[in-house]
Amino acid sequence: MQQHTTLDASPTDGLICAVLRGERPPWPEPEGGERVSSFLRRSEYHGVAALLNKQLHRLESWPTSLRQAIHDRAIAEAMWELRHQQALTQVHAALADVGVQPLLFKGTALAYALYPAPMLRARGDTDMIIPSSERRRVHDVLATLGFVLDIGVSGEFISYQASYTLSTAKTGTHSIDLHWKVNNSELLSRLFPFDELREHAVPLSNLCPGALGVSPAYALLLACMHRATHKHNPYHVDGVAYYSADRLIWLYDVHLLAQSLSPIQWHEVVRLARDKGLCATCLDGIEQSRMCFHTGYPEFVLSALAGSGAKERPATYLNASKLRQRWEDFRALKEFSSQLRYLQELFFPPPAYMRAKYQQTEAGWLPMLYARRILSGLVKRLKIRQRSS
């Protein structure tokens, strides 16, 4: 199941934003109304239940059933966070033993660098990036710790990450998205090489000894770029695939990052945005955050990003259709042999992936599975294009 959603899709979103801003809006209808169910659904979709719980204790006139449901969700997230931190501490210690130091970015890095408590930053996994040369050693370490490599699309050019999952009755389920480039897009992945991110890394001492995250300026650019990628790439909540850049937890990341930056760091953000061709992308993230959370920004930042003037290839890429993005990634590979390999990996993923994706089909019908993949992909893109037109 797939859905396209925006902040305008539900009047409940405005109510959620008001609570997250620390306001005290009245509950708009009697106890037990449909708005309770809508509020719970949207808070789950936006990943902000724990953040809401931190505010709802002040709203005594709100429905008890809603406040209790939000509280229960926050407790569940806190319990998961404790176990997840233990799992990550083990991973970092085991990797240190073999001389590998990963760099964390996105959700977990922000949870331990910015949020008052890491459980307030809901997420389903931890993203870490390593040098490509260390992939085998890290795979062996994760396997020794009980992590299992998930079946997914793989190849030299079509994917620059692999997902590993640890699942036991004692620890629950914990996933690591292991990256050797920050994004699966050939064009976008070149904007933030590992060595550059590592040079500006900052300690995440609240997580565990030796943990590192990307610097605040880089984190802001990555947060804005990440939300923009989901205009055409799905993320999943309770098994439903969504296409949207306006998930509130991502915008709250931008909000907290903006609150944390010094004037010198803001100048660094502007410089990096210009160098990377992400001025329009950062401006969009900043303006959306300001709309939702009344985030304050230095005036020179907004004018500098808006006045960049140049046509930015990465920003154009992020606003393009999925088909156009594939073409830009193809063009980014300069060698003809690499372009051929890219096409092969795009249209003909590994058989194990195809059989896992289409489990209801006879294994001997593998050619039919590839034909089905190509046809369904074309149909999906046409539907997405029709919705956005």
C-alpha positions, -999 to 999 in steps of 0.1 A, spaced: 0 0 0 13 35 -9 2 70 1 12 105 -8 7 129 20 15 165 29 11 187 59 -21 201 44 -36 166 42 -50 167 77 -62 195 99 -49 175 128 -13 184 118 -18 220 128 -29 209 162 1 187 166 24 215 156 8 238 181 14 213 209 50 208 199 55 246 199 45 245 236 11 261 231 -21 251 249 -47 248 222 -82 236 233 -94 202 222 -117 208 193 -144 182 201 -159 161 228 -141 131 243 -142 100 221 -147 118 188 -130 109 155 -104 135 161 -88 113 188 -82 85 163 -70 110 137 -46 126 162 -31 92 171 -27 81 135 -10 114 125 13 115 155 24 79 146 29 88 110 49 119 119 70 100 145 63 126 173 44 106 199 72 108 225 77 146 218 39 151 223 39 131 255 65 156 269 39 184 264 5 168 269 8 166 307 0 204 307 -33 199 287 -55 184 313 -87 193 294 -77 170 265 -92 135 263 -78 111 288 -78 82 263 -56 102 239 -31 113 265 -29 77 278 -23 63 244 4 88 237 20 81 271 20 43 264 37 49 230 63 70 247 70 44 273 74 17 245 99 40 227 119 46 259 122 9 265 133 3 229 158 31 233 175 15 263 180 -18 244 190 0 212 217 19 230 231 -13 245 232 -29 211 250 1 196 275 2 225 283 -35 217 287 -27 180 310 2 186 332 -18 211 334 -47 186 343 -24 157 369 -6 178 386 -40 185 392 -44 147 402 -8 142 370 6 126 353 37 137 319 43 121 303 78 117 267 81 127 243 105 109 205 112 106 182 99 134 204 83 160 232 109 157 207 137 162 189 118 191 221 118 211 235 152 200 204 174 201 173 160 219 169 164 257 165 126 258 173 103 229 140 84 232 123 116 220 137 111 185 117 82 171 133 60 145 134 25 133 172 20 128 206 36 130 224 50 100 262 47 101 288 53 74 322 36 70 349 36 44 340 13 15 372 -6 21 360 -17 56 327 -33 44 339 -69 48 354 -64 83 322 -46 95 300 -73 80 320 -100 98 317 -81 131 280 -76 128 274 -112 119 294 -123 150 271 -101 171 240 -118 157 230 -92 131 216 -107 99 220 -91 65 186 -82 51 179 -92 15 177 -61 -6 188 -46 -39 225 -47 -42 252 -39 -67 283 -18 -73 263 13 -84 227 8 -76 230 7 -38 256 21 -14 241 6 18 231 -26 34 206 -32 63 214 -55 92 189 -67 118 193 -81 153 162 -97 166 159 -117 198 133 -123 225 155 -105 250 166 -75 230 138 -70 206 145 -59 170 173 -35 161 185 -25 127 216 -8 113 217 8 79 253 5 70 264 30 44 297 34 25 282 65 8 256 88 23 230 82 -4 221 55 -30 220 82 -57 252 83 -76 249 121 -80 240 129 -44 264 104 -29 293 124 -43 284 155 -23 294 142 10 324 118 8 333 99 40 367 115 45 351 150 44 324 140 70 350 123 92 373 154 91 345 174 107 331 147 130 320 155 166 319 131 196 286 115 206 296 109 242 260 106 253 257 74 232 289 56 242 327 61 244 342 66 209 309 72 191 311 100 164 285 119 145 286 145 117 291 181 126 260 204 131 265 223 98 268 190 78 239 175 98 216 204 88 224 199 51 220 162 53 187 166 72 173 189 45 186 167 17 172 136 34 136 149 37 138 160 0 147 125 -12 114 112 1 94 131 -24 101 102 -48 115 75 -25 92 58 0 96 54 37 74 30 57 52 35 88 34 3 100 39 -14 66 25 15 46 48 32 20 46 70 21 60 96 -3 64 130 13 91 154 25 69 168 53 72 144 81 72 164 113 100 146 130 124 155 101 113 191 104 118 191 141 154 179 135 159 210 113 143 231 141 166 218 168 197 221 146 188 257 138 185 264 175 219 249 182 240 267 156 263 297 163 267 326 139 300 311 127 283 277 121 255 295 101 281 310 78 294 274 74 260 262 65 256 289 38 291 281 24 284 244 23 250 248 7 265 269 -21 294 245 -26 271 214 -27 244 230 -48 218 226 -20 208 262 -13 172 257 -26 169 224 -7 181 239 26 159 270 21 129 247 17 137 228 48 142 259 68 110 276 57 89 245 63 104 242 98 97 279 105 61 274 93 55 245 117 76 255 147 82 292 143 119 285 142 142 315 143 169 319 118 194 347 111 181 369 83 213 367 64 209 329 61 175 332 44 186 359 20 219 342 12 202 309 4 174 325 -16 198 347 -35 222 320 -46 209 325 -82 227 296 -98 208 266 -112 217 238 -88 220 204 -102 214 185 -69 184 207 -60 170 201 -95 176 164 -91 157 163 -58 127 179 -74 127 158 -105 107 127 -112 121 93 -103 127 85 -140 147 118 -144 167 110 -113 177 76 -127 188 94 -158 209 119 -138 225 90 -119 233 73 -151 249 104 -165 270 109 -133 288 76 -142 313 88 -168 326 55 -179 306 35 -204 313 2 -187 300 17 -154 269 29 -171 262 -6 -185 267 -21 -151 243 4 -136 216 -5 -161 221 -42 -154 218 -37 -117 188 -15 -120 167 -38 -142 180 -72 -130 186 -73 -92 200 -105 -77 177 -136 -79 176 -139 -41 161 -104 -39 135 -111 -66 124 -144 -50 121 -127 -16 101 -98 -31 77 -121 -51 74 -150 -27 40 -161 -42 55 -168 -76 72 -201 -87 110 -199 -84 114 -212 -119 96 -182 -133 125 -158 -126 124 -142 -161 87 -134 -155 96 -118 -122 120 -95 -139 94 -86 -165 69 -80 -137 93 -57 -119 99 -35 -150 62 -33 -158 51 -25 -122 79 1 -120 66 19 -151 30 18 -138 41 31 -104 59 60 -119 30 69 -141 7 70 -111 31 92 -91 33 115 -121 -4 118 -124 -8 125 -87 18 153 -88 4 169 -120 
